Amino acid sequence: MNTTEIFPKGQQLPNEWFSGNAFLTPLVAKDKNNEFSAGSVTFEPKARTNWHTHPKGQVLLVIEDNGFYQEKGKPTQAIKKGDVVNIPENVEHWHGATATTQMTHIAITNFKDDIQVTWLQPVTDEEYKSVK
């Protein structure tokens, strides 16, 4: 483990939901007290989620390095350590690392019934390369 990491890198996430190498360390599971889960997600350079939505929203707390966040139809936002991204329910979006740096965030994801995410199509290389 890198001495600057807060949490271990975790297990690699499936390529059907992510492009590139992304890793998850679960932190909090949904239970009788919490209608959300939380996990530390590390994206290696160029790694990113597919487009996706959350029926009750999500909060990202960027804890290491730099990355990107984009809502469908809006400009891409640069995000960095210390940023908080509050994602509204049912908004199509993606997030991930820059082309040259990794990025780690804590994802706090709410559940609606037993659903917390709907995965959609990958962010294409053309969409990703258009990020400024």
C-alpha positions as CSV (number, residue, x, y, z in Angstrom):
1,M,0.0,0.0,0.0
2,N,1.2,3.5,-0.9
3,T,1.9,5.4,2.3
4,T,-0.3,8.2,1.2
5,E,-3.4,6.0,0.6
6,I,-6.1,6.1,3.1
7,F,-7.6,2.8,2.2
8,P,-6.2,-0.2,0.3
9,K,-6.7,-0.4,-3.4
10,G,-9.1,-3.3,-3.2
11,Q,-10.4,-5.7,-5.8
12,Q,-10.6,-5.0,-9.5
13,L,-14.0,-4.0,-10.8
14,P,-15.7,-5.7,-13.7
15,N,-14.9,-4.5,-17.3
16,E,-18.6,-4.6,-18.2
17,W,-19.1,-1.5,-16.0
18,F,-15.6,0.2,-16.3
19,S,-13.1,1.0,-19.0
20,G,-9.5,0.5,-17.9
21,N,-8.5,-0.6,-14.4
22,A,-10.6,0.4,-11.5
23,F,-10.6,-1.1,-8.0
24,L,-13.1,-1.1,-5.0
25,T,-12.6,-1.4,-1.3
26,P,-16.1,-1.7,0.3
27,L,-16.4,0.5,3.4
28,V,-20.1,0.4,4.5
29,A,-22.8,-2.0,3.3
30,K,-26.6,-1.3,3.2
31,D,-28.1,-2.6,6.4
32,K,-31.0,-1.9,8.8
33,N,-29.5,1.4,9.7
34,N,-28.2,2.6,6.3
35,E,-30.0,2.9,3.1
36,F,-26.7,3.4,1.3
37,S,-23.4,1.8,0.6
38,A,-19.9,3.4,0.6
39,G,-16.7,2.4,-1.0
40,S,-13.3,3.6,-1.9
41,V,-12.8,3.5,-5.7
42,T,-9.4,3.9,-7.3
43,F,-9.1,4.5,-11.0
44,E,-5.8,4.1,-12.8
45,P,-4.9,6.6,-15.5
46,K,-7.6,6.6,-18.3
47,A,-9.9,4.4,-16.3
48,R,-13.6,5.4,-16.0
49,T,-17.0,4.2,-15.3
50,N,-19.6,3.5,-18.0
51,W,-22.4,6.0,-18.3
52,H,-24.8,5.2,-15.5
53,T,-27.6,6.5,-13.2
54,H,-28.6,6.2,-9.5
55,P,-32.3,6.1,-8.6
56,K,-31.6,8.0,-5.3
57,G,-28.4,9.8,-6.2
58,Q,-24.8,9.5,-5.2
59,V,-22.1,11.6,-3.5
60,L,-18.4,11.4,-4.5
61,L,-15.7,12.6,-2.1
62,V,-12.4,12.8,-4.0
63,I,-9.6,11.8,-1.6
64,E,-6.6,11.4,-3.9
65,D,-5.3,13.0,-7.1
66,N,-7.4,14.3,-10.1
67,G,-10.2,13.1,-12.3
68,F,-13.3,14.0,-14.3
69,Y,-17.0,14.0,-13.8
70,Q,-19.6,14.6,-16.5
71,E,-23.3,14.7,-16.7
72,K,-24.9,13.8,-20.1
73,G,-25.2,16.8,-22.3
74,K,-23.0,19.0,-20.0
75,P,-19.3,20.0,-20.1
76,T,-16.9,17.7,-18.3
77,Q,-15.8,18.9,-14.9
78,A,-12.2,18.5,-13.6
79,I,-12.4,17.1,-10.0
80,K,-9.5,17.0,-7.5
81,K,-8.6,15.9,-4.0
82,G,-11.0,17.6,-1.6
83,D,-13.9,18.0,-4.1
84,V,-17.4,16.8,-3.3
85,V,-19.7,15.9,-6.2
86,N,-23.4,15.6,-5.3
87,I,-25.1,13.6,-8.1
88,P,-28.9,14.0,-8.4
89,E,-31.1,11.0,-8.8
90,N,-31.6,9.5,-12.3
91,V,-28.9,11.8,-13.9
92,E,-26.9,10.0,-16.5
93,H,-23.2,10.6,-15.8
94,W,-19.7,9.1,-15.6
95,H,-16.5,9.7,-13.6
96,G,-12.9,8.5,-13.7
97,A,-9.2,9.4,-13.8
98,T,-7.4,11.8,-16.1
99,A,-5.2,10.3,-18.9
100,T,-2.1,10.9,-16.8
101,T,-3.1,10.5,-13.1
102,Q,-5.0,8.1,-11.1
103,M,-8.0,9.2,-9.0
104,T,-9.5,7.8,-5.8
105,H,-12.9,8.8,-4.5
106,I,-15.3,7.6,-1.8
107,A,-18.6,6.8,-3.5
108,I,-21.7,7.0,-1.2
109,T,-24.6,5.5,-3.1
110,N,-28.2,5.5,-2.0
111,F,-30.6,2.6,-2.6
112,K,-34.2,2.8,-3.9
113,D,-35.7,-0.5,-2.9
114,D,-32.8,-2.8,-3.7
115,I,-31.4,-0.8,-6.7
116,Q,-28.5,1.6,-6.4
117,V,-27.2,1.8,-10.0
118,T,-28.3,1.3,-13.6
119,W,-25.3,0.7,-15.8
120,L,-25.5,2.0,-19.4
121,Q,-23.1,2.1,-22.4
122,P,-19.3,2.7,-22.1
123,V,-17.9,6.2,-22.4
124,T,-16.2,5.9,-25.8
125,D,-12.6,6.7,-26.4
126,E,-13.8,9.6,-28.6
127,E,-15.9,11.0,-25.7
128,Y,-13.1,10.6,-23.2
129,K,-10.5,12.1,-25.6
130,S,-12.7,15.2,-26.0
131,V,-12.4,16.0,-22.3
132,K,-10.5,19.2,-21.7
